[in-house]
Amino acid sequence: MKRNKVKMGQIDFVLFATIMLLVAIGVVMVYSAGSYYSAFKYNDPEYYLKKQAMWAFVGGIFMVAAIKTDYHIIKKFTGIFMLGTVVLLVVVLFCPPINGSKRWIPLGFANFQPSEIAKYIIVLYMAKSLTQKGEKVKEFMKGVLPYLMVSGLYAGLILLEPNLSIAAVIMIVTVVILFAVGARFLHLFLIGSTLVAAVGVLTILAPYRLTRLMNFRDPFADSQGAGYQLVQSLLALGSGGVTGAGIGQSRQKCLYIPEPHTDFIFAIIGEELGLIGGTFIILLFIIFIWRGIKTAVSAKDMYGTILAIGITSVVGVQAIINIAVVTGSMPVTGVPLPFISYGGSALVFNMLAVGILLNVSRQSANKN
């Protein structure tokens, strides 16, 4: 039977404007934060600006395509996407390490990071499966355990890179989705407790992770060693004051903070734009989460609801973790700030995902 053409409404303009602001700020701040480092490393202060702007453009094309395409079409290809992602996560383990980790597949013109796909593949899988699960989601063996096993497979492969941070994000998002669709609180509490214990064990087994955890309590105790990055981040945030030193005026980006255009870019934002700029970024993410939840609530079907919850959770959880790390509220971990930190794979797939989210919002406007 031929499927009727879906009538699209208007996108959520507030959500769209928020995303565009975050991307634009990201391109500007990647240039500002990375100009000194790229001049030192590549003899081109605009190296990261060109790269990030290019990936923002590519991501924009994917986002527009997703906005115009009925999100139900994705459901047909979920199995293929899942299998392809597993293959990529295995392939990356045989690639040469970069900075001590095997997280990227070199393509010549760029390095591709499969874990950035895995975060959203889990969302696609759960959205498709949970629409058919119904009340069985309240049962542990039939409703919760299968999702933990599938998510655990992807998280386990990512953990081998090693990348505990993204593996943890995948498991957190899995629990968030299960909670949203009505899984029993007791089951989720036991899962959460197990995940915390697992992270604790993995931290103890890896000396560098344990050092980060112990140093988190007092980074100034080893300010030239394990606590160096966090100390420099706090110095950047503190020196920014209320109004900041101004765009391009950061001192900590001058090889004090290692690769300041990546995970610790929020520290440079705090230094150059001050408390006002940092608060504005946080406000944008709060608005994003609010509009994402609104889209989930008003979606025309359960599939759209779960997609919206999952996509919003992936972005929201990463933003919370990144800002918490940079401000010294939790141990240092390698989670980028969505739409803002430098990285082509992350930016393109984040923009593709929010394009799907905006498509859900377009169709919810026509809900009968």
VENHU-V470637 format. One record per residue. N is the residue number from 1. RES is the residue in three letters. PSI is psi in radians with two decimals (none if undefined). D_FIRST is the distance of its C-alpha to the first C-alpha in Angstrom with 2 decimals. Layout:
N;RES;PSI;D_FIRST + N;RES;PSI;D_FIRST
//
This chain:
1;MET;2.28;0.00 + 2;LYS;2.31;3.78 + 3;ARG;2.32;6.34 + 4;ASN;2.52;9.21 + 5;LYS;2.28;12.40 + 6;VAL;2.28;14.77 + 7;LYS;2.17;18.04 + 8;MET;2.52;20.99 + 9;GLY;-2.76;24.39 + 10;GLN;2.53;27.77 + 11;ILE;2.87;28.61 + 12;ASP;1.79;31.33 + 13;PHE;-0.65;34.30 + 14;VAL;-0.77;36.77 + 15;LEU;-0.78;34.79 + 16;PHE;-0.79;34.28 + 17;ALA;-0.66;38.00 + 18;THR;-0.78;39.06 + 19;ILE;-0.79;37.20 + 20;MET;-0.65;38.65 + 21;LEU;-0.78;42.10 + 22;LEU;-0.75;41.94 + 23;VAL;-0.78;40.91 + 24;ALA;-0.78;43.63 + 25;ILE;-0.67;46.23 + 26;GLY;-0.80;45.23 + 27;VAL;-0.78;45.84 + 28;VAL;-0.78;49.17 + 29;MET;-0.51;50.33 + 30;VAL;-0.71;49.40 + 31;TYR;-0.83;51.66 + 32;SER;-0.80;54.37 + 33;ALA;-0.57;54.28 + 34;GLY;-0.01;53.92 + 35;SER;-0.77;56.12 + 36;TYR;-0.79;59.32 + 37;TYR;-0.75;57.73 + 38;SER;-0.54;55.94 + 39;ALA;-0.66;59.17 + 40;PHE;-0.73;60.97 + 41;LYS;-0.70;58.42 + 42;TYR;-0.01;57.04 + 43;ASN;0.57;59.75 + 44;ASP;1.76;57.08 + 45;PRO;-0.28;56.80 + 46;GLU;0.18;53.50 + 47;TYR;-0.90;51.81 + 48;TYR;-0.55;49.60 + 49;LEU;-0.84;48.96 + 50;LYS;-0.78;47.55 + 51;LYS;-0.86;45.37 + 52;GLN;-0.70;44.03 + 53;ALA;-0.69;43.45 + 54;MET;-0.81;41.54 + 55;TRP;-0.54;39.28 + 56;ALA;-0.68;38.82 + 57;PHE;-0.82;37.67 + 58;VAL;-0.79;35.22 + 59;GLY;-0.64;34.00 + 60;GLY;-0.68;33.65 + 61;ILE;-0.81;31.34 + 62;PHE;-0.68;29.09 + 63;MET;-0.79;29.30 + 64;VAL;-0.73;28.34 + 65;ALA;-0.73;25.33 + 66;ALA;-0.65;24.23 + 67;ILE;-0.61;24.92 + 68;LYS;-0.17;22.61 + 69;THR;2.28;19.68 + 70;ASP;2.14;17.26 + 71;TYR;-0.31;18.76 + 72;HIS;-0.38;15.56 + 73;ILE;-0.56;15.05 + 74;ILE;-0.58;18.29 + 75;LYS;-0.62;16.96 + 76;LYS;-0.51;15.27 + 77;PHE;0.13;18.70 + 78;THR;-0.78;20.99 + 79;GLY;-0.74;22.08 + 80;ILE;-0.76;23.03 + 81;PHE;-0.71;24.89 + 82;MET;-0.81;26.72 + 83;LEU;-0.76;27.87 + 84;GLY;-0.66;28.93 + 85;THR;-0.69;30.92 + 86;VAL;-0.77;32.72 + 87;VAL;-0.79;33.71 + 88;LEU;-0.68;35.06 + 89;LEU;-0.47;36.97 + 90;VAL;-0.75;38.59 + 91;VAL;-0.72;39.38 + 92;VAL;-0.46;41.13 + 93;LEU;-0.30;43.56 + 94;PHE;0.09;44.93 + 95;CYS;2.74;45.47 + 96;PRO;2.45;48.95 + 97;PRO;2.58;49.77 + 98;ILE;2.11;50.21 + 99;ASN;0.60;52.66 + 100;GLY;0.01;52.70 + 101;SER;2.59;48.96 + 102;LYS;1.33;46.15 + 103;ARG;-0.18;43.46 + 104;TRP;2.49;42.68 + 105;ILE;1.99;41.41 + 106;PRO;2.23;43.52 + 107;LEU;0.06;41.57 + 108;GLY;-1.11;44.63 + 109;PHE;-0.23;43.73 + 110;ALA;2.91;42.78 + 111;ASN;2.21;42.55 + 112;PHE;2.32;39.10 + 113;GLN;1.77;38.94 + 114;PRO;-0.51;36.08 + 115;SER;-0.42;36.94 + 116;GLU;-0.51;35.66 + 117;ILE;-0.72;32.12 + 118;ALA;-0.65;32.59 + 119;LYS;-0.69;33.20 + 120;TYR;-0.44;29.76 + 121;ILE;-0.67;27.93 + 122;ILE;-0.70;29.19 + 123;VAL;-0.79;27.71 + 124;LEU;-0.76;24.23 + 125;TYR;-0.84;24.54 + 126;MET;-0.63;25.84 + 127;ALA;-0.76;23.27 + 128;LYS;-0.79;20.38 + 129;SER;-0.72;22.37 + 130;LEU;-0.38;24.04 + 131;THR;-0.38;20.95 + 132;GLN;-0.15;20.52 + 133;LYS;-0.68;24.29 + 134;GLY;-2.41;25.13 + 135;GLU;-0.20;28.73 + 136;LYS;-0.28;29.33 + 137;VAL;-0.32;30.31 + 138;LYS;-0.21;33.58 + 139;GLU;2.43;34.44 + 140;PHE;-0.86;36.24 + 141;MET;-0.71;35.37 + 142;LYS;-0.43;31.63 + 143;GLY;-0.45;30.99 + 144;VAL;-0.84;33.43 + 145;LEU;-0.74;34.82 + 146;PRO;-0.66;31.65 + 147;TYR;-0.61;31.29 + 148;LEU;-0.64;35.01 + 149;MET;-0.76;34.86 + 150;VAL;-0.83;32.09 + 151;SER;-0.66;33.76 + 152;GLY;-0.59;37.07 + 153;LEU;-0.86;36.02 + 154;TYR;-0.76;35.31 + 155;ALA;-0.66;38.37 + 156;GLY;-0.73;40.49 + 157;LEU;-0.68;39.68 + 158;ILE;-0.59;40.51 + 159;LEU;-0.48;43.66 + 160;LEU;-0.24;44.83 + 161;GLU;-0.75;45.06 + 162;PRO;2.54;46.78 + 163;ASN;1.39;44.99 + 164;LEU;-0.59;45.50 + 165;SER;-0.91;44.59 + 166;ILE;-0.61;40.95 + 167;ALA;-0.74;40.56 + 168;ALA;-0.69;41.86 + 169;VAL;-0.77;39.50 + 170;ILE;-0.78;36.48 + 171;MET;-0.65;37.85 + 172;ILE;-0.79;38.77 + 173;VAL;-0.67;35.30 + 174;THR;-0.80;33.86 + 175;VAL;-0.70;36.26 + 176;VAL;-0.80;35.52 + 177;ILE;-0.78;31.76 + 178;LEU;-0.71;32.53 + 179;PHE;-0.75;35.02 + 180;ALA;-0.54;32.63 + 181;VAL;0.04;29.98 + 182;GLY;0.29;32.69 + 183;ALA;2.65;34.28 + 184;ARG;2.43;37.75 + 185;PHE;-0.69;40.62 + 186;LEU;-0.75;42.80 + 187;HIS;-0.79;40.33 + 188;LEU;-0.61;40.02 + 189;PHE;-0.76;43.81 + 190;LEU;-0.69;44.40 + 191;ILE;-0.82;41.92 + 192;GLY;-0.75;43.60 + 193;SER;-0.70;47.01 + 194;THR;-0.74;46.04 + 195;LEU;-0.72;44.68 + 196;VAL;-0.75;47.89 + 197;ALA;-0.70;49.97 + 198;ALA;-0.74;48.06 + 199;VAL;-0.68;48.62 + 200;GLY;-0.77;52.26 + 201;VAL;-0.80;52.67 + 202;LEU;-0.58;51.04 + 203;THR;-0.75;53.33 + 204;ILE;-0.66;56.40 + 205;LEU;-0.40;55.54 + 206;ALA;1.92;55.25 + 207;PRO;-0.67;58.65 + 208;TYR;-0.57;57.37 + 209;ARG;-0.70;54.96 + 210;LEU;-0.69;57.77 + 211;THR;-0.73;60.06 + 212;ARG;-0.74;57.55 + 213;LEU;-0.80;57.29 + 214;MET;-0.62;61.06 + 215;ASN;-0.40;61.64 + 216;PHE;-0.60;59.23 + 217;ARG;-0.64;61.89 + 218;ASP;1.43;64.47 + 219;PRO;-0.44;63.37 + 220;PHE;-0.21;66.80 + 221;ALA;-0.46;68.46 + 222;ASP;1.06;67.22 + 223;SER;-0.33;66.57 + 224;GLN;0.03;67.16 + 225;GLY;-2.02;65.12 + 226;ALA;-0.47;62.04 + 227;GLY;0.05;62.18 + 228;TYR;-0.88;62.57 + 229;GLN;-0.76;59.05 + 230;LEU;-0.68;58.81 + 231;VAL;-0.80;62.36 + 232;GLN;-0.62;61.63 + 233;SER;-0.78;58.48 + 234;LEU;-0.63;60.52 + 235;LEU;-0.69;63.22 + 236;ALA;-0.82;60.69 + 237;LEU;-0.72;59.28 + 238;GLY;-0.70;62.80 + 239;SER;-0.30;64.23 + 240;GLY;-0.47;61.49 + 241;GLY;-2.59;62.80 + 242;VAL;-0.77;61.21 + 243;THR;-0.23;60.62 + 244;GLY;2.91;60.48 + 245;ALA;-0.23;62.44 + 246;GLY;2.64;60.13 + 247;ILE;2.25;57.42 + 248;GLY;-0.04;58.74 + 249;GLN;0.15;61.79 + 250;SER;2.44;60.84 + 251;ARG;-0.56;63.53 + 252;GLN;-0.37;61.59 + 253;LYS;-0.21;59.18 + 254;CYS;1.04;62.21 + 255;LEU;0.27;61.63 + 256;TYR;-0.94;62.41 + 257;ILE;2.13;58.83 + 258;PRO;2.24;57.25 + 259;GLU;1.15;54.28 + 260;PRO;-0.21;54.18 + 261;HIS;-0.03;50.99 + 262;THR;-2.02;48.85 + 263;ASP;-0.46;48.84 + 264;PHE;0.46;51.95 + 265;ILE;-0.46;51.07 + 266;PHE;-0.51;51.19 + 267;ALA;-0.69;54.91 + 268;ILE;-0.65;55.45 + 269;ILE;-0.77;53.54 + 270;GLY;-0.64;55.92 + 271;GLU;-0.73;58.92 + 272;GLU;-0.56;58.05 + 273;LEU;-0.11;56.33 + 274;GLY;-2.94;58.08 + 275;LEU;-0.65;57.07 + 276;ILE;-0.83;55.51 + 277;GLY;-0.77;53.21 + 278;GLY;-0.72;52.29 + 279;THR;-0.65;51.57 + 280;PHE;-0.72;49.38 + 281;ILE;-0.80;47.25 + 282;ILE;-0.72;46.96 + 283;LEU;-0.70;46.05 + 284;LEU;-0.72;43.21 + 285;PHE;-0.62;41.75 + 286;ILE;-0.75;42.23 + 287;ILE;-0.72;40.34 + 288;PHE;-0.83;37.54 + 289;ILE;-0.74;37.30 + 290;TRP;-0.84;37.51 + 291;ARG;-0.54;34.69 + 292;GLY;-0.74;32.58 + 293;ILE;-0.72;33.13 + 294;LYS;-0.72;32.40 + 295;THR;-0.72;29.06 + 296;ALA;-0.76;28.26 + 297;VAL;-0.65;29.36 + 298;SER;0.07;27.39 + 299;ALA;2.62;24.09 + 300;LYS;-0.20;21.07 + 301;ASP;2.94;20.02 + 302;MET;-0.62;21.89 + 303;TYR;-0.81;20.44 + 304;GLY;-0.66;21.90 + 305;THR;-0.82;25.05 + 306;ILE;-0.65;25.78 + 307;LEU;-0.81;25.17 + 308;ALA;-0.74;27.61 + 309;ILE;-0.80;30.10 + 310;GLY;-0.82;30.08 + 311;ILE;-0.76;30.49 + 312;THR;-0.69;33.16 + 313;SER;-0.75;34.90 + 314;VAL;-0.85;35.12 + 315;VAL;-0.81;36.79 + 316;GLY;-0.78;38.86 + 317;VAL;-0.76;40.20 + 318;GLN;-0.72;41.27 + 319;ALA;-0.77;42.97 + 320;ILE;-0.81;44.84 + 321;ILE;-0.81;46.01 + 322;ASN;-0.85;47.10 + 323;ILE;-0.63;49.09 + 324;ALA;-0.71;50.59 + 325;VAL;-0.85;51.76 + 326;VAL;-0.58;53.27 + 327;THR;0.06;55.12 + 328;GLY;0.37;56.48 + 329;SER;-0.21;54.57 + 330;MET;2.83;53.21 + 331;PRO;2.64;54.09 + 332;VAL;2.27;53.27 + 333;THR;2.70;49.91 + 334;GLY;1.22;47.84 + 335;VAL;2.10;44.95 + 336;PRO;2.79;44.40 + 337;LEU;2.01;44.05 + 338;PRO;2.39;40.46 + 339;PHE;-0.23;40.25 + 340;ILE;-0.83;44.05 + 341;SER;2.59;45.37 + 342;TYR;2.39;45.49 + 343;GLY;2.07;42.77 + 344;GLY;-0.83;40.07 + 345;SER;-0.83;37.54 + 346;ALA;-0.81;37.85 + 347;LEU;-0.79;37.61 + 348;VAL;-0.82;34.59 + 349;PHE;-0.54;32.50 + 350;ASN;-0.74;33.74 + 351;MET;-0.65;32.72 + 352;LEU;-0.77;29.26 + 353;ALA;-0.77;28.86 + 354;VAL;-0.39;30.15 + 355;GLY;-0.72;27.77 + 356;ILE;-0.74;24.92 + 357;LEU;-0.73;27.01 + 358;LEU;-0.54;27.38 + 359;ASN;-0.68;23.64 + 360;VAL;-0.73;23.33 + 361;SER;-0.58;26.13 + 362;ARG;-0.72;24.42 + 363;GLN;-0.48;21.40 + 364;SER;-0.44;23.74 + 365;ALA;-0.32;25.48 + 366;ASN;0.30;22.54 + 367;LYS;2.28;22.32 + 368;ASN;none;22.36
//
